[in-house]
């Protein structure tokens, strides 16, 4: 019986280290519900977002310049006023990148991760609104970056709303050390006349869906737990 148990443990460990790790993932959503030190985000701010961190900057900005805010979608009237059009279909907290702000996202434990999808919306400021816009997502492996562009929806009945942007398979299957979200606004509907500066780019992010592969030690513990449960069931059945 002892030999059988040892053999079973070894088999579980080998399975976890090979086929299991290659196919199973743990999914985590970054939702900005926990804000540690106030809602406002300034150039070069590094903040905790649960298992992840964010680091925000602004094109042409300096220390002390405002580049974003964590906005409560259920109570956003004070911030989203005086010509600022925020998305209307989200009642939770979201990350608003303002004044040409952009943001990096990475894991607190420095583990690589996949980016699967996220919610995004334009934020309109003033009367000069972009004719078209998109989010440029860049994933970094060390200093090497891979980028893809995802189109943002325009006004609907005079309002902006969050939509789900899903990464294409090639990008979504890659593992990155960190990723960057950068807004690009265009003066024409055919995505020409585009800029990521001049105070024209404002956008919002929420519910960023990521995936990681469990560490081998985690798989081994899971396997041992399953063997323990199987052993108890066998004992109860005798």
N, C-alpha and C positions, 0 to 999 in steps of 0.2 A: 504493500500500500504506500509506504514512504517513497519507494522508488517511482511509483506511478505519479505521486504528487510532484516529485522533483522534475520528472519528465514533462508533466503538464505545465509547470511554471516556466520551464525552459522554452517550451513550445509557444506559450503565450508571449513571452518576452521577444522571441525571434519574430513572431508574427507582427507584434507592435512595431518593432524596429524596421520592418520591411514594408509589407503591403499596407498595414494599417496607417502608418504615418504618411504614406504617399497619398492616401485617399480621404482621410477624415480631417475635418477642420473644426476649430472653435470660432464661432461668430460673435463679434462684439460690435455694438452700436454706440457711437459717440453722439450724445444727445444734448450736451451743454446744460443739463439740469443743475449741476453743482457748480456754483461760482464762489470762489474762496474770498476774494478781496475787492468786491465792487464790480459793477457792470462794465465800466469803461476800459477800453483797450488802447494802449499807446504804442507808438513805434518801438519795436524790439521787446515788447512785453512777452514774457514766458509764463504760461499759465497751465495749471493742472486741469485735465478733463477726464477724471476717472483713471482708467488704465493708460490713458494717453496724455500727451502734452501738446499744447499749441504754442507757436511763436509767431507773432504778427509784426508786419512791417507795412510801410506805405511807400509808393513810388515817389522819390524825391523828398521824402520826409526826414525829420530829425527827431532825436530824443525829446519826448514831451509832447509831440504832435499826436492828436487823436486819430486813430486809424480804424476804430471799430467799437462795438458794444455788444454785450449779451442782452438781448431784448426779450422781455416777457410778452409773448404773443397774445396773452389774455388781458394785458394791461399796457398797451404800447402807445396810448394816445399822447402822452407827454413828449415822448421821443419822436414819434412818427406824426409830426404836425408841422405847420409852417412850410408847406411845399414838399415835405418828405413823404413819399409813397412807399410804405412797407407792405410786405405780403399779408394777405388777409385770411388765409386759410390754415393758420397754425396757431394753436392756443398754448403751446409750450414755449420754453426758452429756445432761442436760436442765436447763432453767431452772425452779426451784421458787420460786414467789412465796408467801411466808409472812407471817403476822401482818398480813393485809389489804394485802399488797403488790400493786403493779401496775407495768407496764413499758411504756415507749415504745420504738419501733423505727424507725430511719431509716438511710439510706445514708451512708457516710462521704464520698462525693463529692457529696452533696446532690442527686443526681438523683432525680426522682420515680419511683415504682414502684407496681406493682399487688400486692395481697395475694390469693393464690389459695386457700390452705388451710394448715392446721397441725395438729399433734398436740396434744391437750390431755387433762388428767385432773384430777379432784379430788385433793386431799391431805387426808386426814382427821386431825383432831387431837382427842384425847380421846374421850369417849363421846358428846358432843353433835355429831352429824354433820348436815349439811344434808339436808332432805327432798328438795330439788331445787336445782339451781344452773345457772348459765350464764356464759359469757364474753361480756362486752360489748366489742365491737371498735369503735373510733372511728378513722376515717381523717381526717386533717387536710390541707386545702389552704390554706396560710397559717394563719389563725386560725379558719377555717370547718371545722366537724366534721360528718362523716356517720357515723352509728352503726348497728350491727346486732347482734343477740343470737344466740348459738349455744349450744344446750343441751349440758350436760355429762352423761355417763353416770353412773349411781349405782353402788352396790356390786354386785359379781357374785361370788357364793360368798365373801362377806366381804372381797373385795379390790377396789381400784380399778385400772383399766387405761386406758392411752392409747387414744383413738379419734381418727380423722381427722375434722376439722371443715372443711367446704368452704364458702367464701363464695358467696352467691347471685350470679347473673350480673351484676345491676345494680351490686353493690358490687365484685365482682372485676374488672370492666372499668374502674373508675375509677382514676385516678392520684393518689397522695398524696405529700406531703412527708414524712410520718411517720405511724405508727399507734400506738394505745394498746390494750393488753390489760388489762381490768379484770374481776376475778371478782366475781360476785354470788351470795350464798347465801340460800336461802329456807327458812322453817320449815315450809312446807306443800308437798305434792306438786303442787298446782295453781299453783305459782309466785307465791304470795302470802306476805306476811310476809318480804320480801326486804331484804337489807342488803349493803353493801360495806364494813362496818366491824365494830366490837365483837369483833375477833380471831376471827371466824367464817369468814373467807374465805381459803382456801389452795388453790392450783392449780399445775399444771405445764404447761410449753410445750416443744415440740421440733419440729424439721423444719418450720420456717416457710417455705413455698414462695412466692416472689415472682417478678415478671416486670418487666423493663424493656425499653424500645425502644433499640436501639443508636444512638449518636450518628451524624449524617450522615457525619462523617469516617471512622468505622468501616466504614460501608457502602461508602464510596468505596474504601477500602483492600481490602475484601473483593472488590469488583468488579474492581479492578485485578489482584488475585491470580488471579482466575478467568480474566481475559483473558490473563495471562501463561502460565497452564497451557495454555489453548487454543492460544496461539502456539507453545509447545514441541511440543505434539502435532502441530500442522500441519507444523512444520519436520521432525519425525521421520518424518512420513508421506511427505514429498516424496522 
